[in-house]
Amino acid sequence: MVQGSFNYDNGSGKANFSVPLKGPKGEATLQAVGEKAVGGAWIYSQLEAILPDGSKVDLLSEGGTKPNAETEVEPPAVEEAAAPGQ
């Protein structure tokens, strides 16, 4: 279950949330903290996977180290599904 807070108003917002992840190689928790300015993209200052042993994998940079500056990430585009028979 997703836990945390999401605030979005008049084109700007803040998010601080965690999402449990589960796959064939194990489990982890995704932790994300981000902000969005009016007319801008979401900028994540924290995006990491927290493993069951408590270790963290930084998903914002290569090699698992924290970047010096915030990283701007555009969310993926969501395509609308065609209605059956179309």
C-alpha positions in Angstrom: 0.0 0.0 0.0 1.3 3.5 -0.9 1.9 5.6 2.2 2.8 9.3 2.5 1.5 12.6 1.3 0.7 14.2 -2.1 -0.3 17.9 -2.4 -1.1 19.4 -5.8 -2.7 22.8 -6.2 -2.8 25.2 -9.2 0.0 23.4 -11.1 2.5 23.1 -8.2 2.9 20.3 -5.7 4.9 18.3 -3.2 5.1 14.6 -2.7 6.7 12.4 0.0 5.7 8.8 -0.3 6.8 5.2 -0.1 5.6 2.2 -2.1 6.3 -1.5 -1.3 8.0 -3.3 -4.2 8.0 -7.1 -4.8 9.5 -9.0 -7.6 11.1 -12.3 -8.5 14.4 -11.3 -6.9 13.0 -10.0 -3.6 11.3 -7.1 -1.9 12.1 -3.4 -1.2 10.4 -0.1 -0.5 10.6 2.8 -2.9 11.0 6.1 -1.0 10.4 9.3 -3.0 10.4 13.0 -2.2 9.7 15.6 -4.9 8.3 19.0 -5.8 6.7 20.5 -8.8 6.7 24.3 -9.7 4.0 25.8 -11.8 4.8 25.0 -15.5 7.7 22.7 -14.5 8.4 19.1 -14.2 8.4 17.1 -11.0 11.9 17.3 -9.4 12.9 14.5 -7.1 15.4 15.2 -4.3 15.1 11.6 -3.0 14.3 8.5 -5.0 15.7 5.3 -3.5 15.0 1.6 -2.9 15.3 0.5 0.7 16.2 -3.1 0.9 15.1 -5.5 3.7 18.5 -5.3 5.4 18.1 -1.5 5.7 20.6 -0.7 2.9 19.6 1.9 0.4 20.1 2.1 -3.4 20.0 5.7 -4.8 17.9 5.6 -8.0 18.8 9.2 -8.9 22.4 8.6 -9.8 24.6 6.1 -11.4 26.6 3.8 -9.0 24.2 4.3 -6.1 25.7 7.6 -4.8 23.7 10.7 -4.0 23.9 13.4 -6.7 25.1 16.9 -5.8 22.1 18.6 -7.4 18.4 17.7 -7.5 17.5 15.5 -10.5 14.6 16.5 -12.8 12.5 13.5 -13.9 9.5 13.6 -16.2 6.8 11.1 -15.3 6.1 8.5 -18.0 3.3 9.4 -20.4 0.1 7.5 -19.8 -1.7 6.2 -22.9 -5.4 5.8 -22.9 -6.6 2.3 -23.6 -8.8 1.9 -26.7 -12.3 0.7 -26.0 -13.0 -2.9 -27.0 -13.7 -3.3 -30.7 -11.8 -0.2 -31.7 
